[in-house]
Amino acid sequence: MTRRRVVITGMGCVTPLGHDVESTWSALLAGKSGISKTELFDAETFPSTFSAQVKNFQLPEPLAKSGVHDLAGRQAKFALAAALEAWTQSGLDKPNQYNPDRTGIYLGAGEGSLDFDNFTSLLIDAWSDGKLDTHKWAKLAYERFEIHREQEQEANMVLSHLANQFGIEGPAINILTACAASTQAIGEAAMIIRRGDADVMMTGGAHSMIHPYGVTGFNRLNALSTKNDEITTASRPFDLTRDGFVLGEGAGILILEDYEHAKNRGANILAEILGYGSSADAFRITDQDPNGEGAAAGMKAALEDANLKPEQIDYISAHGTSTPQNDTVETKAIKAVFGEFAYKVPVSSIKSSLGHLIAAAGVVEAISCVLAIRDQILPATMNLKIPDPQCDLDYVPNKPRKATVRITMSNSFGFGGQNDTIIIGKI
């Protein structure tokens, strides 16, 4: 059976740097930071008092006017706006462009935020004689919790909003493999098209964990930067002084299509998904394999799937979280896969400007790869001032670089050792 080619015909995003693709890209190339003091809740008593927030966001009028999505979660609204941008760019908003049964959704979307104020006040009010009165708690919860807000906590609700809005009736899947989720979603969506189970797939991810539980969890893991006096430069991948990532939020959506389907309807093709690789470290729940074997396996698998040699990669969009462990492990993995060529291929991490968008990180980084191919320029790793001797590759420090970019690799590695790599090329 002939392997079907998979191309990208639409892109959309909502990030801490902008509410669409072009504003985000312009801010990245200008070296701007999306990081500021946390305003979504009072974080002053937390070890990390800052984050990368999406500010001044409102659901676009075409999505808001129906009222259907009024109670959608924060991450779902980001995804709806990003999807509208991608859908429109792809031309699928015009009549008779797609078959709903042959159009699917594969997302790496995260859970919604808990009703923190109600949840904590219920615990206090239901506490009696030194223990929780569960009967009282259940009674108060039934009275106080808002059913729609509870429903919107479920990660699958983002997919449901998108299917409802765009009339998509084909394969529908959501995966949440932590920080690798949206890269895995893109790769798996491409596989669905390749094997002929759909002609069009909406894919990507959305997440917002900037709330007390999200920040507490990552602080307990010592994963977040605590540079509270240097917030705009706190994310510094591959720098010797890095101390953790900056928690962000946002969404990114790609429209993938079978090449022949896109060509036959006259779509503007932006790039091609050439390869996909996935692996598991099977090492530890919260840590990567310190030798980078799992990450290397994912990259090798993507290269094999694309039938490419390492020397054919023009740019690597690194996972590059700015944690002490990730950056050294990713560097080891790149060296293991690329050998001596590792020192010649440019690598950069846009998390230095955007923060870490968790489940949405991979897709926004994939979008940056498409734009790097389009504009023949590499986004920089910002805030890289003191190189770590263990991180000795070309990380495109502090300013964008003009380059010949035809084929790119994008890495995403999640807690628990989930590794996903996609290769995107010029069409």
PAPA-247345 format. One record per residue: x, y, z of N, C-alpha, C in turn. Coordinates in steps of 0.2 Angstrom, whole numbers, padded with zeros to 4 digits, always signed. Example, Ala and Ser with C-alpha at 12.3 -4.5 7.8 and 13.67 -1.06 7.14 Angstrom:
+0066-0028+0039+0062-0022+0039+0066-0016+0039/+0064-0011+0035+0068-0005+0036+0064+0000+0039/
//
This chain:
+0004-0006+0000+0000+0000+0000+0004+0006+0000/+0003+0011-0004+0007+0017-0005+0006+0021+0001/+0011+0024+0004+0011+0028+0010+0008+0035+0008/+0003+0037+0011+0000+0044+0009+0005+0049+0013/+0006+0055+0009+0010+0060+0012+0005+0065+0016/+0008+0067+0021+0004+0072+0026+0007+0079+0026/+0002+0083+0024+0005+0090+0024+0001+0095+0029/+0004+0101+0030+0000+0106+0035-0003+0111+0030/-0009+0112+0031-0012+0118+0028-0015+0123+0032/-0015+0123+0038-0017+0128+0043-0014+0128+0050/-0012+0134+0052-0009+0134+0059-0013+0140+0063/-0013+0139+0070-0016+0144+0074-0013+0143+0081/-0012+0149+0085-0010+0148+0091-0012+0154+0096/-0012+0153+0102-0013+0158+0107-0008+0157+0112/-0004+0161+0113+0002+0160+0118+0003+0167+0122/+0008+0166+0127+0009+0172+0131+0012+0178+0127/+0014+0177+0121+0017+0182+0117+0013+0185+0112/+0007+0181+0111+0002+0184+0106-0004+0179+0105/-0009+0182+0102-0015+0178+0102-0016+0175+0095/-0011+0175+0091-0011+0172+0084-0004+0170+0082/-0003+0167+0076+0003+0165+0074+0008+0170+0073/+0006+0175+0069+0011+0180+0067+0013+0185+0073/+0009+0186+0077+0011+0191+0083+0015+0187+0087/+0014+0180+0088+0019+0176+0092+0025+0176+0089/+0026+0174+0083+0032+0174+0079+0036+0180+0079/+0033+0186+0078+0036+0192+0078+0039+0194+0085/+0035+0192+0090+0038+0193+0097+0044+0189+0098/+0044+0183+0096+0049+0178+0097+0055+0181+0093/+0055+0183+0087+0060+0185+0083+0063+0192+0086/+0059+0195+0090+0061+0202+0093+0064+0201+0100/+0064+0194+0102+0067+0193+0108+0063+0195+0114/+0057+0196+0113+0052+0198+0119+0051+0192+0124/+0049+0194+0130+0048+0189+0135+0040+0189+0137/+0037+0183+0137+0030+0183+0139+0029+0181+0147/+0035+0182+0150+0035+0181+0157+0034+0187+0162/+0029+0186+0167+0028+0192+0171+0025+0189+0178/+0024+0193+0183+0021+0191+0189+0015+0188+0188/+0014+0183+0192+0007+0179+0191+0001+0183+0193/-0004+0184+0189-0009+0188+0191-0016+0183+0191/-0015+0177+0189-0021+0173+0188-0024+0171+0195/-0019+0171+0200-0020+0170+0207-0015+0173+0211/-0016+0173+0218-0011+0177+0222-0005+0171+0224/+0000+0172+0220+0006+0168+0221+0012+0170+0225/+0010+0175+0229+0016+0179+0233+0019+0174+0238/+0015+0169+0241+0018+0165+0246+0021+0158+0243/+0021+0158+0236+0024+0152+0233+0031+0153+0231/+0035+0148+0231+0042+0148+0229+0043+0152+0222/+0038+0151+0218+0039+0154+0211+0033+0159+0210/+0034+0165+0210+0029+0170+0210+0027+0173+0203/+0030+0170+0198+0029+0172+0191+0027+0166+0186/+0025+0168+0180+0023+0163+0175+0022+0167+0169/+0021+0162+0163+0020+0165+0157+0013+0165+0155/+0009+0170+0156+0002+0170+0156-0001+0173+0149/-0006+0170+0147-0010+0174+0141-0014+0179+0144/-0012+0185+0141-0016+0191+0144-0021+0194+0139/-0026+0197+0142-0031+0201+0138-0034+0197+0133/-0035+0191+0134-0038+0186+0129-0046+0186+0130/-0049+0187+0124-0056+0186+0123-0058+0181+0118/-0063+0177+0118-0065+0173+0113-0067+0177+0107/-0064+0175+0101-0066+0179+0095-0073+0179+0094/-0076+0185+0091-0083+0186+0090-0086+0180+0087/-0083+0177+0081-0087+0172+0078-0088+0166+0083/-0084+0165+0088-0085+0159+0092-0089+0161+0098/-0089+0168+0100-0093+0170+0106-0100+0171+0105/-0102+0173+0099-0109+0175+0098-0114+0170+0099/-0112+0164+0098-0117+0158+0099-0119+0157+0107/-0114+0159+0111-0115+0157+0118-0113+0150+0120/-0112+0146+0115-0111+0139+0116-0105+0137+0121/-0100+0142+0120-0093+0141+0123-0092+0145+0129/-0098+0148+0131-0097+0153+0137-0094+0150+0143/-0096+0144+0145-0093+0141+0151-0087+0136+0149/-0084+0137+0143-0078+0133+0142-0073+0134+0146/-0068+0130+0148-0062+0131+0152-0058+0136+0148/-0053+0138+0152-0048+0143+0149-0044+0140+0144/-0042+0134+0145-0038+0130+0139-0042+0129+0133/-0049+0127+0134-0053+0126+0129-0054+0132+0124/-0055+0138+0128-0056+0144+0124-0049+0146+0120/-0044+0145+0123-0037+0146+0119-0038+0141+0113/-0039+0135+0114-0039+0130+0108-0044+0132+0103/-0050+0135+0105-0055+0137+0100-0053+0142+0096/-0049+0147+0099-0047+0153+0095-0041+0151+0090/-0037+0146+0093-0031+0144+0088-0034+0140+0083/-0039+0136+0084-0042+0132+0079-0046+0136+0073/-0049+0141+0076-0052+0145+0071-0047+0148+0066/-0041+0151+0069-0036+0153+0064-0034+0148+0060/-0032+0142+0062-0030+0137+0058-0035+0135+0052/-0041+0134+0055-0046+0132+0050-0047+0137+0044/-0047+0143+0046-0048+0148+0041-0042+0149+0036/-0036+0148+0039-0030+0148+0035-0030+0142+0030/-0033+0136+0032-0033+0130+0028-0038+0131+0022/-0043+0136+0023-0048+0136+0018-0054+0131+0019/-0054+0128+0025-0059+0123+0026-0066+0126+0028/-0065+0133+0029-0071+0136+0031-0076+0138+0025/-0073+0137+0019-0077+0138+0013-0082+0131+0012/-0087+0132+0008-0091+0127+0007-0088+0121+0003/-0090+0115+0005-0088+0109+0001-0081+0107+0001/-0078+0109+0006-0070+0108+0007-0068+0101+0010/-0073+0098+0014-0071+0092+0018-0077+0088+0019/-0076+0082+0020-0081+0077+0022-0081+0076+0030/-0086+0078+0034-0085+0078+0041-0084+0071+0044/-0086+0065+0040-0084+0059+0042-0077+0057+0041/-0074+0060+0037-0067+0059+0035-0062+0064+0038/-0065+0068+0043-0061+0073+0046-0061+0072+0053/-0055+0072+0057-0055+0070+0064-0051+0075+0068/-0051+0073+0074-0047+0077+0079-0043+0073+0083/-0036+0075+0084-0032+0071+0088-0028+0077+0092/-0030+0077+0099-0027+0083+0103-0022+0080+0108/-0018+0084+0111-0014+0083+0117-0016+0089+0121/-0022+0088+0124-0025+0094+0128-0025+0092+0135/-0023+0097+0140-0023+0095+0147-0030+0097+0150/-0030+0095+0157-0036+0095+0161-0037+0103+0162/-0043+0104+0164-0045+0111+0166-0043+0112+0173/-0044+0118+0176-0042+0120+0182-0048+0118+0187/-0046+0116+0193-0051+0115+0198-0054+0121+0201/-0060+0121+0204-0063+0126+0207-0060+0127+0214/-0054+0130+0214-0050+0130+0220-0053+0133+0226/-0056+0139+0225-0059+0143+0231-0064+0139+0234/-0069+0136+0230-0074+0132+0233-0072+0125+0236/-0067+0122+0233-0064+0116+0235-0061+0117+0242/-0057+0122+0243-0054+0123+0249-0058+0125+0254/-0063+0130+0253-0068+0132+0258-0072+0126+0260/-0074+0121+0256-0078+0116+0258-0074+0111+0263/-0068+0110+0261-0064+0106+0266-0064+0110+0273/-0063+0116+0273-0063+0120+0280-0070+0119+0283/-0076+0120+0279-0082+0120+0282-0085+0113+0284/-0082+0108+0281-0084+0101+0282-0079+0098+0287/-0074+0102+0290-0070+0099+0295-0073+0099+0302/-0073+0093+0305-0076+0093+0312-0072+0088+0316/-0071+0090+0323-0068+0086+0328-0061+0083+0325/-0057+0087+0321-0051+0085+0319-0051+0080+0313/-0057+0080+0310-0057+0075+0304-0062+0078+0299/-0062+0075+0293-0067+0078+0287-0073+0074+0288/-0079+0078+0289-0085+0075+0289-0087+0074+0281/-0086+0068+0279-0088+0067+0272-0095+0068+0270/-0100+0066+0274-0107+0067+0273-0108+0075+0272/-0105+0078+0276-0106+0086+0276-0103+0089+0270/-0097+0086+0268-0093+0088+0263-0097+0087+0256/-0100+0081+0256-0104+0079+0250-0110+0084+0249/-0114+0085+0255-0120+0089+0254-0118+0096+0252/-0113+0099+0255-0110+0106+0253-0108+0106+0246/-0104+0101+0244-0102+0101+0237-0108+0101+0232/-0113+0097+0234-0119+0097+0229-0122+0104+0229/-0122+0108+0234-0125+0114+0234-0120+0120+0231/-0114+0119+0231-0109+0125+0229-0106+0124+0223/-0104+0118+0221-0101+0117+0215-0105+0118+0209/-0102+0121+0204-0106+0123+0197-0105+0117+0192/-0110+0114+0190-0109+0108+0186-0105+0108+0180/-0106+0114+0177-0102+0115+0170-0095+0116+0172/-0093+0120+0177-0086+0121+0179-0083+0114+0180/-0086+0110+0184-0084+0103+0185-0082+0099+0179/-0087+0099+0175-0087+0096+0168-0081+0098+0164/-0079+0105+0164-0074+0107+0160-0067+0106+0163/-0067+0102+0169-0060+0100+0171-0058+0094+0167/-0062+0091+0164-0060+0085+0160-0056+0086+0154/-0051+0083+0152-0046+0085+0147-0050+0084+0140/-0055+0079+0140-0058+0078+0133-0063+0084+0131/-0064+0088+0136-0069+0093+0134-0066+0098+0129/-0060+0099+0128-0057+0103+0123-0059+0100+0116/-0058+0094+0116-0060+0091+0109-0067+0091+0108/-0071+0091+0113-0079+0091+0112-0081+0098+0109/-0078+0103+0112-0079+0110+0110-0077+0111+0103/-0071+0108+0101-0069+0109+0094-0073+0105+0089/-0075+0099+0091-0079+0095+0086-0086+0098+0085/-0089+0101+0091-0095+0105+0090-0095+0111+0086/-0089+0115+0087-0089+0121+0083-0088+0120+0076/-0084+0115+0074-0082+0114+0067-0085+0108+0063/-0090+0105+0067-0093+0100+0064-0089+0094+0061/-0084+0092+0066-0080+0086+0064-0083+0080+0067/-0084+0075+0063-0087+0069+0065-0083+0062+0064/-0076+0063+0062-0072+0057+0061-0069+0055+0068/-0063+0052+0067-0059+0050+0073-0058+0055+0078/-0059+0054+0084-0059+0059+0090-0055+0056+0095/-0049+0059+0097-0044+0056+0102-0041+0062+0105/-0040+0061+0112-0036+0066+0116-0031+0062+0120/-0025+0064+0120-0020+0061+0124-0016+0066+0128/-0015+0064+0134-0011+0068+0139-0005+0065+0142/+0000+0065+0138+0007+0062+0140+0011+0068+0142/+0009+0072+0147+0012+0078+0150+0015+0082+0144/+0021+0084+0145+0024+0089+0141+0025+0087+0133/+0025+0080+0132+0025+0078+0125+0019+0077+0122/+0013+0079+0125+0007+0077+0122+0005+0080+0115/+0006+0086+0114+0004+0089+0108+0008+0087+0102/+0015+0085+0103+0019+0083+0098+0017+0075+0097/+0015+0072+0102+0013+0065+0101+0006+0065+0097/+0002+0070+0098-0005+0071+0095-0003+0072+0087/+0001+0076+0086+0003+0078+0079+0005+0071+0075/+0010+0068+0078+0013+0062+0075+0007+0057+0074/+0003+0056+0079-0002+0050+0079-0008+0053+0074/-0009+0059+0073-0014+0061+0068-0011+0060+0061/-0005+0061+0060-0002+0060+0054-0002+0053+0052/-0001+0048+0057-0002+0041+0056-0009+0039+0053/-0014+0043+0056-0021+0041+0054-0022+0043+0047/-0020+0049+0045-0020+0051+0038-0016+0046+0033/-0010+0044+0035-0006+0040+0031-0009+0033+0030/-0012+0030+0035-0015+0024+0034-0022+0024+0031/-0025+0030+0029-0031+0031+0026-0037+0031+0030/-0037+0032+0036-0043+0032+0041-0046+0039+0041/-0042+0044+0038-0045+0051+0038-0042+0055+0032/-0045+0060+0030-0042+0064+0025-0039+0071+0028/-0042+0073+0033-0040+0079+0037-0040+0078+0044/-0035+0080+0048-0035+0080+0055-0034+0087+0058/-0038+0089+0063-0036+0094+0067-0032+0092+0073/-0026+0095+0074-0022+0092+0079-0018+0097+0083/-0015+0096+0088-0011+0101+0092-0013+0100+0100/-0013+0105+0104-0015+0104+0111-0016+0111+0114/-0018+0110+0120-0020+0116+0124-0019+0115+0132/-0017+0120+0136-0016+0118+0143-0016+0125+0147/-0018+0125+0153-0017+0130+0157-0017+0127+0164/-0011+0127+0167-0009+0125+0174-0007+0130+0179/-0009+0137+0177-0007+0142+0181-0012+0143+0186/-0012+0139+0191-0017+0139+0197-0014+0136+0203/-0016+0137+0209-0013+0135+0215-0010+0127+0215/-0015+0123+0212-0013+0116+0212-0007+0114+0207/-0008+0117+0201-0003+0116+0196+0004+0119+0198/+0004+0125+0201+0011+0128+0203+0014+0124+0209/+0009+0122+0214+0011+0118+0220+0015+0112+0218/+0012+0108+0213+0014+0102+0211+0021+0102+0208/+0022+0107+0203+0029+0108+0200+0034+0111+0205/+0032+0115+0210+0036+0117+0215+0039+0112+0219/+0034+0107+0221+0036+0101+0225+0041+0097+0221/+0041+0097+0215+0045+0093+0211+0052+0097+0209/+0052+0103+0212+0058+0107+0211+0059+0108+0203/+0054+0109+0200+0055+0109+0192+0054+0117+0190/+0051+0121+0194+0050+0128+0192+0056+0132+0194/+0058+0137+0190+0063+0142+0192+0060+0146+0198/+0064+0148+0202+0063+0153+0208+0066+0159+0208/+0068+0161+0202+0072+0168+0201+0067+0173+0201/+0064+0175+0207+0059+0180+0207+0061+0187+0206/+0067+0188+0207+0070+0195+0205+0073+0195+0198/+0072+0190+0194+0074+0190+0187+0069+0187+0183/+0063+0189+0183+0058+0185+0180+0058+0185+0173/+0059+0190+0169+0059+0190+0162+0065+0186+0159/+0070+0185+0163+0076+0181+0161+0076+0174+0164/+0071+0172+0168+0072+0166+0172+0072+0160+0168/+0069+0160+0162+0070+0154+0158+0076+0154+0154/+0081+0150+0155+0087+0151+0152+0090+0144+0150/+0087+0141+0145+0089+0134+0143+0097+0134+0141/+0100+0128+0144+0107+0127+0142+0112+0132+0146/+0109+0136+0150+0114+0141+0153+0116+0137+0160/+0122+0139+0162+0124+0136+0168+0120+0138+0174/+0117+0144+0174+0113+0146+0180+0106+0144+0180/+0104+0140+0175+0097+0138+0175+0095+0135+0181/+0088+0136+0183+0086+0132+0189+0079+0129+0189/+0076+0129+0183+0070+0127+0182+0066+0130+0176/+0060+0127+0174+0056+0131+0169+0051+0136+0172/+0049+0140+0167+0043+0145+0169+0037+0142+0167/+0032+0141+0171+0026+0138+0169+0022+0143+0165/+0019+0140+0159+0015+0144+0154+0009+0141+0153/+0005+0144+0148-0001+0142+0146-0002+0144+0139/-0007+0141+0135-0009+0143+0128-0012+0137+0124/-0012+0137+0118-0014+0132+0113-0011+0133+0107/-0011+0128+0103-0009+0128+0096-0012+0123+0092/-0014+0124+0086-0018+0119+0082-0015+0119+0075/-0014+0113+0072-0012+0112+0065-0018+0109+0062/-0019+0110+0055-0023+0106+0051-0019+0102+0046/-0019+0095+0047-0015+0091+0043-0020+0088+0038/-0017+0087+0032-0021+0084+0026-0017+0079+0022/-0021+0074+0020-0018+0070+0014-0016+0075+0009/-0010+0074+0006-0007+0078+0001-0012+0079-0005/-0014+0073-0008-0019+0073-0013-0025+0077-0012/-0028+0076-0006-0034+0079-0004-0033+0087-0004/-0027+0089-0001-0026+0096-0001-0025+0099-0008/-0021+0095-0012-0020+0098-0019-0026+0098-0023/-0030+0093-0022-0036+0093-0026-0041+0099-0025/-0041+0101-0019-0045+0107-0017-0042+0114-0017/-0036+0114-0020-0032+0120-0021-0030+0123-0014/-0028+0119-0009-0026+0122-0003-0019+0125-0003/-0017+0130+0001-0010+0132+0001-0007+0128+0006/-0002+0124+0004+0002+0119+0008+0008+0123+0011/+0008+0122+0018+0013+0126+0022+0020+0122+0023/+0019+0115+0024+0025+0111+0025+0022+0104+0025/+0027+0099+0026+0025+0092+0026+0028+0089+0032/+0024+0084+0035+0026+0080+0041+0030+0074+0038/+0036+0074+0039+0040+0069+0036+0042+0063+0040/+0042+0064+0046+0043+0058+0051+0041+0059+0058/+0040+0053+0061+0037+0054+0068+0040+0048+0072/+0043+0049+0078+0046+0044+0082+0043+0045+0089/+0042+0039+0093+0040+0039+0100+0043+0034+0104/+0045+0035+0110+0048+0030+0114+0046+0032+0122/+0048+0027+0126+0047+0028+0133+0053+0026+0136/+0055+0030+0141+0062+0028+0145+0061+0022+0149/+0055+0021+0152+0054+0016+0157+0059+0016+0163/+0060+0022+0165+0065+0024+0170+0063+0026+0177/+0059+0031+0177+0056+0033+0183+0050+0038+0182/+0046+0038+0187+0039+0042+0186+0041+0049+0184/+0045+0053+0187+0046+0060+0186+0053+0062+0182/+0057+0057+0181+0064+0059+0179+0065+0055+0172/+0069+0059+0168+0071+0056+0162+0077+0051+0163/+0078+0046+0159+0084+0042+0159+0090+0047+0158/+0094+0047+0163+0100+0052+0163+0105+0051+0158/+0105+0046+0154+0109+0045+0148+0106+0047+0142/+0099+0049+0142+0096+0051+0136+0094+0046+0131/+0094+0039+0133+0093+0034+0129+0086+0034+0126/+0081+0036+0130+0074+0036+0127+0073+0042+0123/+0076+0047+0124+0076+0053+0120+0079+0052+0113/+0085+0048+0113+0088+0047+0107+0084+0042+0103/+0081+0037+0106+0077+0032+0103+0071+0035+0099/+0068+0040+0102+0063+0044+0099+0065+0048+0093/+0071+0051+0093+0074+0055+0087+0076+0050+0082/+0079+0044+0084+0081+0039+0079+0075+0037+0075/+0070+0035+0079+0064+0033+0076+0061+0037+0071/+0061+0044+0072+0058+0049+0068+0062+0049+0061/+0069+0049+0062+0073+0049+0056+0072+0043+0052/+0071+0037+0055+0070+0031+0051+0063+0032+0048/+0058+0034+0051+0052+0035+0048+0052+0040+0042/+0056+0045+0043+0057+0050+0037+0062+0047+0032/+0065+0042+0033+0070+0040+0028+0076+0045+0027/+0078+0048+0033+0083+0053+0033+0089+0052+0037/+0094+0055+0035+0101+0054+0039+0101+0060+0043/+0104+0060+0049+0105+0066+0053+0108+0072+0050/+0112+0071+0045+0115+0077+0042+0110+0080+0037/+0104+0078+0036+0099+0081+0032+0095+0086+0036/+0096+0086+0043+0092+0090+0047+0095+0097+0048/+0092+0102+0046+0094+0109+0046+0094+0113+0053/+0089+0110+0057+0088+0114+0063+0084+0109+0068/+0086+0110+0074+0082+0106+0080+0079+0111+0084/+0072+0110+0085+0068+0114+0090+0069+0110+0096/+0073+0112+0101+0074+0108+0107+0068+0108+0112/+0067+0102+0116+0062+0103+0121+0065+0108+0126/+0071+0108+0128+0075+0114+0131+0071+0117+0136/+0069+0114+0142+0065+0117+0147+0068+0122+0152/+0075+0122+0152+0079+0126+0157+0079+0123+0164/+0078+0116+0164+0079+0112+0170+0086+0110+0170/+0089+0109+0176+0096+0106+0176+0097+0099+0172/+0092+0095+0173+0092+0088+0171+0091+0088+0163/+0085+0091+0161+0083+0090+0154+0088+0093+0149/+0091+0098+0150+0095+0101+0145+0102+0097+0144/+0104+0094+0150+0110+0090+0149+0108+0084+0146/+0103+0081+0148+0100+0074+0145+0099+0075+0137/+0095+0081+0135+0094+0082+0128+0100+0083+0124/+0105+0086+0127+0111+0087+0124+0115+0080+0122/+0115+0076+0128+0118+0069+0127+0114+0066+0121/+0107+0066+0121+0104+0062+0116+0105+0065+0109/+0105+0071+0108+0107+0074+0102+0114+0071+0099/+0119+0071+0104+0125+0069+0102+0125+0062+0100/+0121+0058+0104+0121+0051+0103+0118+0049+0096/+0113+0053+0094+0110+0052+0087+0114+0055+0081/+0116+0061+0082+0119+0065+0077+0127+0064+0077/+0130+0061+0082+0137+0061+0081+0141+0067+0081/+0146+0068+0077+0150+0074+0076+0146+0079+0073/+0141+0077+0069+0136+0083+0066+0132+0086+0071/+0132+0084+0077+0128+0087+0083+0131+0094+0084/+0137+0095+0082+0141+0102+0084+0139+0106+0078/+0137+0104+0072+0135+0108+0066+0128+0110+0065/+0124+0106+0068+0116+0108+0067+0114+0113+0073/+0111+0118+0071+0109+0123+0076+0103+0120+0080/+0103+0122+0086+0098+0119+0091+0095+0126+0095/+0089+0126+0096+0086+0132+0100+0080+0130+0104/+0079+0134+0109+0073+0132+0113+0069+0139+0114/+0063+0139+0111+0059+0145+0112+0055+0146+0119/+0056+0141+0123+0053+0141+0130+0057+0147+0134/+0063+0149+0131+0066+0154+0135+0062+0161+0134/+0058+0161+0129+0053+0167+0129+0046+0166+0131/+0044+0160+0129+0037+0158+0130+0035+0155+0136/+0040+0153+0140+0039+0148+0146+0037+0141+0143/+0035+0137+0147+0033+0130+0146+0026+0129+0146/+0023+0128+0140+0016+0128+0139+0013+0121+0140/+0017+0117+0143+0015+0110+0145+0012+0106+0139/+0006+0104+0139+0003+0100+0134+0003+0103+0127/+0003+0110+0128+0003+0114+0121+0010+0116+0119/+0015+0114+0123+0022+0116+0121+0024+0114+0114/+0023+0107+0113+0026+0104+0107+0023+0107+0100/+0016+0108+0100+0013+0111+0094+0015+0118+0093/+0016+0122+0098+0018+0129+0096+0026+0129+0094/+0030+0124+0096+0036+0123+0094+0036+0121+0087/+0032+0116+0085+0031+0114+0078+0029+0119+0073/+0025+0124+0076+0023+0130+0072+0029+0134+0070/+0033+0135+0075+0039+0139+0075+0044+0136+0069/+0044+0129+0069+0048+0125+0064+0045+0127+0057/+0039+0127+0056+0036+0129+0049+0038+0136+0048/+0037+0140+0052+0039+0147+0051+0047+0148+0050/+0051+0144+0053+0058+0145+0052+0059+0143+0044/+0056+0138+0042+0056+0136+0035+0054+0141+0030/+0048+0144+0032+0045+0149+0028+0050+0155+0027/+0052+0157+0033+0056+0164+0033+0064+0163+0033/+0066+0157+0033+0073+0155+0033+0077+0159+0038/+0074+0158+0044+0077+0161+0050+0076+0156+0056/+0081+0156+0061+0080+0152+0067+0079+0156+0073/+0074+0154+0077+0072+0158+0083+0078+0157+0088/+0079+0161+0092+0085+0161+0097+0083+0157+0103/+0088+0155+0107+0088+0153+0114+0090+0159+0118/+0085+0162+0121+0086+0169+0124+0089+0167+0131/+0092+0172+0134+0095+0172+0141+0101+0167+0142/+0104+0165+0136+0110+0161+0137+0116+0165+0137/+0118+0166+0144+0124+0171+0145+0130+0167+0147/+0129+0162+0151+0135+0158+0154+0134+0151+0152/+0137+0149+0146+0136+0142+0144+0138+0136+0149/+0134+0131+0149+0135+0126+0154+0140+0121+0150/+0146+0119+0153+0151+0115+0149+0148+0109+0147/+0143+0106+0150+0140+0100+0148+0135+0101+0142/+0133+0107+0141+0129+0109+0135+0133+0113+0130/+0136+0110+0126+0141+0113+0122+0140+0113+0114/+0133+0113+0113+0131+0113+0106+0129+0120+0103/+0127+0121+0097+0126+0128+0095+0118+0129+0096/+0117+0133+0101+0110+0134+0104+0107+0141+0101/+0110+0144+0096+0108+0150+0093+0106+0155+0099/+0112+0157+0102+0111+0161+0108+0108+0168+0107/+0103+0170+0110+0101+0177+0111+0099+0181+0105/+0100+0179+0099+0097+0183+0094+0095+0178+0088/+0090+0179+0084+0089+0175+0078+0094+0175+0073/+0094+0169+0069+0099+0169+0064+0097+0167+0057/+0099+0170+0052+0097+0168+0046+0100+0162+0044/+0097+0157+0040+0099+0151+0039+0096+0148+0033/+0099+0143+0030+0095+0139+0025+0091+0133+0029/+0085+0133+0029+0081+0129+0033+0076+0125+0028/+0077+0119+0027+0073+0114+0023+0069+0109+0027/+0073+0106+0032+0070+0101+0036+0072+0102+0043/+0067+0101+0047+0068+0103+0055+0065+0097+0059/+0068+0097+0065+0066+0092+0070+0064+0095+0076/+0058+0093+0079+0055+0096+0085+0055+0090+0090/+0058+0091+0096+0058+0087+0101+0053+0089+0107/+0050+0084+0110+0046+0085+0116+0047+0079+0121/+0049+0080+0127+0050+0075+0132+0045+0076+0138/+0042+0071+0140+0037+0072+0146+0039+0069+0152/+0037+0071+0158+0038+0068+0164+0036+0060+0163/+0040+0056+0166+0039+0049+0166+0043+0046+0160/+0046+0050+0156+0050+0047+0151+0047+0046+0144/+0041+0050+0143+0038+0050+0136+0042+0054+0132/+0044+0052+0126+0048+0055+0121+0045+0055+0114/+0044+0061+0111+0041+0061+0105+0045+0066+0100/+0046+0064+0094+0049+0069+0089+0046+0069+0083/+0045+0075+0080+0042+0075+0073+0047+0079+0069/+0047+0077+0062+0051+0080+0057+0047+0083+0052/+0048+0090+0051+0044+0094+0047+0049+0097+0041/+0046+0096+0035+0050+0098+0030+0047+0103+0025/+0051+0106+0021+0048+0111+0016+0045+0107+0010/+0039+0109+0008+0035+0105+0003+0038+0107-0004/
//
